[in-house]
Amino acid sequence: MARLALNSCRIAVRMRAALVANNYNNNHHATARRRLFATEADAPSASAAASSSFNNRVRLVEVGPRDGLQNEKATIPLATKIQLIERLARTGLSRIEAGSFVSPKWVPQMSNSSDILEHILQSGIPSLNPLTLSFLAPNITGLNNASAILAKYPDEYAAGEGSEPLSASSGGASKPGIEIAVFAAATEAFSQKNLNCSVAESLERFAPVIQAAKDGGLRVRAYISVVLGCPFEGPNVDPHRVAEIATNLLEMGADEIALGDTTGMGTAPRTKELLTCLSSAGVLNEDVAMHFHDTYGQALINTAVSLEHGIRTFDSSVGGLGGCPYSPGATGNVATEDMVYFLESLGMDTGVDLDAMADIGAWITKEVGRTHDSTVGKAVLGARSRASSPNAK
């Protein structure tokens, strides 16, 4: 156990050293760019961002409005959900999970997702960057319900990813890209509990959903749950099985595979083994996103391993909101605030305003009556409070 922790720390230290050295070689003023946390004031200039290499850019997919809220028992007002999406869009994020077209019987919290989509298409979403909004549609019924709304506003969304904001400097509204998401499982037990069918049957059901979404010009994201541990089958999930499911989904037309450590059981060695297996199966790093939960405090370590492997897309949830109703004991997703701070400290560029994200985390967790689970978010707010205190030195 001690050796595992030491090796994990060594991975993070080696990667940080390499990235810092790379930044210095590319920019003689690297030390001047060092920052305690990312704010609008100290974010890189547009020219600096344009010249930074792709290898240092990381895309965060904010899952709070869907995955973060879906398990809440008390009904969250529609206005609160819309406000959350709008505030997140103004932080520099480019991709946000906005809702889910699932049966209200199974996930009642998502029953007003059609209203969210209609509002987005009617009113637009002010954003700093081109914005893509994702909606879960696990079956053809869900896709048809989403498509019926899209058909009413054919000129109000962009094919593929979102278009440029009308006024980037003022955060003007743009035509958002709309993405459809499906979700499979890496184990038979979890698939039966979550989808009431085998893994093979779930893939058969997804094929027409993915094809119809692609025919409609929509981007498709495919989740695979419990890739690093299952609450019913244990931690030793076969990485070759995960790779097989991923390649099947990509062959169906999925644009991206999001690998979910739904239980938070993942460790650094097994994360590395999984990603190596996927690469050996021909899955490209740019087609993979990692979705970590922090149940055992391993999310950031596993993120470091994924970065070292070449992954540059990660899911996270503001305030650490979330959990899985079909995964007993799983705590929230890794907090977006923690991810931004961690990634930026390694020299990566997320483009996300951490100050604004910390404010949103404090607000939404209070709104839903949850503990604010972002360590970084609370630290940022505490530092700001101390700095503004009349007694501050």
N, C-alpha and C positions, 0 to 999 in steps of 0.2 A: 504493500500500500504506500509506504514512504517512498519507494523507488518510483512508483507511478506518479506521485505528486511532484517529485523532483524532476522527472523527465518532462512532465507537463510544463513546469516552470521554465525549464531550459529551452523548450520549444518557443515559448512566448518571448524569452529574453533574446534568443538568437534571431528571431524574426524582427523584433524591435530594433536590434542593433543593425541588421541588414537594411531595414527601411530608413533608419536615420542616416546611415551612410549614403544610401541612394539619394535621399533628399539633399544632403550636403553637396554631393557631386553635381546635382542638377541646379542647385541654387546656393550661391556663396553666402546668402543671407539666411541660411536655414535656421540659425539660432534665433534670429529675429522673428521667425514665423512660429516659434514654439509658443504654445498657449496652455493656459490652465483648463479652459473649456471653450467650446465653440459658441460664439455669439455673433449676432449680426455685425457688430462693430469690428471684430477681428477675423471675420471670414475672409478667405482669399479673394482677391479682386477677380473680375471677370476674365482679364487677360491671363492671370496666373492659373485660374481654373482651366482655361482653354488649353494652356500649355502643359498641364500636368498629364502624366502618362495614364493610360487606361488602367494599368496595373495598380495604381494607387486610388482609384475611384471605387467606392463601395455603394451599392444601392440597397437601401433599407425599405422593406415592404411593411407598412404599418398595418397590423391586423387587429388593433384595438376595437374599432367599431363593429367588427363581426366576431372574430374568435374571442376577443376580450370580453364582450358583453353577452354572448349567446347563453352562457350558463347562469346568468343572474335570474333569481327567482322573482323579484319585484319588477313590475313592468316599468321600463324606462321610457319616458315620454319621447315621442317622435321628434319634437323640437330639440331635445337634448342630443339625440343621435345626430341630427343634421348639424347642429352647432359643433359637435365634436369633429365631424368630417371637415367642416369648413375651417375650423381652427388648425387642424392638422395640415390642411392643404397650404396654409400660409407659412409653414415652418421650413419649406424647401423640399419636402417629400415629393416623390414623383409617382408613388404607387400606394394605394390605400384600399384595404378590404372594407367594403361599405355595407354589405348585407348578404342575405342568404334566402334563396327561393326553395325552401324546404317546407314540409308539412308543418303547420302550426301545432299539430298534435304532438310532434316530436321536439320541436324547438320553438315554443311560443314567443320567446323574446324577439325572434326574427320575423314575426307575422306582418310587420309593417315595412318590410324591405321594398315592396312594390311602390309604396309612398315615397321612400327615400330615392329610388331610381327616378320616379316621375319628377320629384322636386329638382334633382340634379339636372335633368334634361330641360326642364322648364326655366330654371333660374340660373343654371351654370354654377360653377364653383370657382371663386377667386383663388388663384394659385401663383406661386413664384415660378414654377416650372411646368412643362407639359405633364399632365396628370392622367393616370390610368386608374380607374376604379373597378374593383373586382367584386363579383357576386357569385356566391356558391350556387350551383344548379346541378345537384347530384343525379337527376334523372330527366327524362324527356319532358315530363310535366312541368318541372321547374324551369327548364329552358324555354318551353312554350310560353309560360307566364311572363318571363323576362322579355322574350321576343315580342310579345303582344304590346308591351309598353314601348319598346324601342321602335316598333313600326309606327307608332303615333308621332314620333319625333325623329324622322329619318335624317334630318339635317342638323341635329343638335348633339351628335357625338361623332368622334373620329374613328375610322377604321384602324385597327391595330392600336398603337399607343397614342396618347393625347397630343393635341396640337399645341403650338406655342401660345402662351397667354396673350391676350389682346394688348396688354400693357405690362410688360415684365417688371418695370420699375414700380408700378403701383399695385402689382398683384392682381391684374385684371382677370376676368373670367375667360376661360377658353373652352373649346369643345373637348370634353374629356374622352379618352379612350375607354371603352367598356370591355372588360375581361370576364369570361365565364370560367369558373373553377369546378373541378370534380375531385373526389377524394376516394382513394383506395386504401387498403391496409396491407401491411407486410406479413401478417399472420392470419391463419384461418380463424382462430378464436376471436380476435378483435374484429375481423370482418363480419362474423356472425353476430356479435354483440352490437356493432355499430350500423351495419347495413342489412342485417338479416339474410345474408347470402354468403356463399363461398367467395374467395378471391377471384376465381375464374369467372363465376357468374357476374361479379361486379364489373369486371373488365368487359364482358359482353354487353352489359347495360350501358357502359360509358361510351362504347364505340359510336352509336348513333347520336349521342349527345355531342360528342366532340366533332363529329362530321357535320352536324347541323349548325353548330356554332361557327365552324370554319367557313361553311357555305354562306353564312350571314356576315362574314367579314370580321368576326370577333376573335380576339386573342384567347387562347385557352391555357389555363394553368392546371396541372394535375398534382394533387397532394398524395403522398404515401405516408400513412401514419405508422407509428410504433416501429420505426426503422432501427432503433437502437435499444429496444426493450419493450416488452408487452406486459401489461398488468395480469394477463391470464397465462401466458406461456413463458414468462421470465425474460431475463436480459439478453440471452444468446439468440438473437434474431439472425437468421442466415443472410449475410450480405449478398450472396449470389442470387437468392430469391428476390431481394430488393432490386438488384440490377436487372433481373428478368422482367419484373413488373414495370420498371422504369422504361426499358427499351420497348416494351409492348405499348405503353402509353404514348411514347414519342412516335412510334410507327403509326399510331392511330391519328396523329396530327397535333398532339399537345405541344405547345411552344416552350414549356418550362416544367420541370419536375421539382416540387418542393418536398424535401425529405424531412419528415417530422419526427423529432425525438419527443413524442407525445407524453411520455412518462417522466422524462428528465433522467433516465437511467444511463444515458450515453456517457462514455469516458473517452479520454484522448486516444488511447490505442484503438478502441473499436470504431471511433469516428474516422481515424486514418485508414483502418482496414476497409470500412465501407466505401470511402471515397476512392481508394485504390481499386477496389473491385469494380466500381462503376466505370472508372477510366479504362480498365482492362476490357470491359464490355462495350467500349466505344462511345460511352456517354460523355459529351463535352462539358467542360466546366461551366461554360456560358449558358448551358441549358439546365443548370442545377441551382437551386436555392436551398439554404439550410434553415430549419425552423426548430429552435432549441427552447426547451423549458428548463427552468432553473431549480427544479425540485431538490436536487442534491448539490447545488452550487457549482455545477460544472459547465454552465452555458458559455461563459466567456472563454474558458479553457478550450472547449470544443470549437468555439469560433476561431480562436488562434490557430488550431490545427487545420481548420477548413481554409483559412486565409493562406496558410503555408502551402496547402495543396493547390490553390489557385481559384477558389470559390470567391465570388465578389457580390453575391446577392444573399441577403439574410432577412428573415422575418423577425419582427419584434412588436411589442405592445406597450403603448404609453402607460406609465404607472405600474407596469408589470401585471396588467389585468389579464384574466383568462384562466384557462383550465379546460379539461375535457370531461363532459358529462358521462362519457363511456370509459373513462380511465380513472378508476378509484385511486385517490391519493395524489394525483398529479396536481401540482400547483401551477401558478401562472406562467405565461410566456416570459421570456427574458425581456426586461424593460428596455424600451427604446432609449431612454435617457442613459442607461448604463452602456448600451451598445454604442451610442454616439461618442460618449466620453472615452470608452475603451479604444474604439477604432481610431479616433482622432489622435489619441495619445501614441498610437503606433505609426503616425504619419499618414494615415489613410484620409481620404476626402469623402465625407458623407453628404456635404451640402446642407446639413440640417442644423437649424438654430437651436442649440441646447437650452438656452434661457427660455425661449418660447415653449419648448417641449416640457420643461420642468413645470412651467405654469399650468399647462394643459393637464399634466399628470396629477398635480395637486387638485385641480378643479374637478376632473372627471371622477377621481376616486372618492371625493367628497360627495359628488352628486349621486353616486350609486351606493354609498355607504360602505366602501371598501377601504382597507388599509392601503396607504400609499407604499407600494413595494419596491420603488426604485431608490436604491441607496444613493445613487448619483443625483437624482432629482431632488431628494431631500437635502443633500449636501449643498447643491447649488442654491436652493432657496434659503438655507441657513446662512451661507456665506453672504448672500445679498442682504439678508436682514441685518447681519452684523455690520456690514459695510455702511448701511444707511442709518445705523443707530447713532444718536447724538453723542454717545460715549465712545464711539469707535475712534481708535487712534490711527 
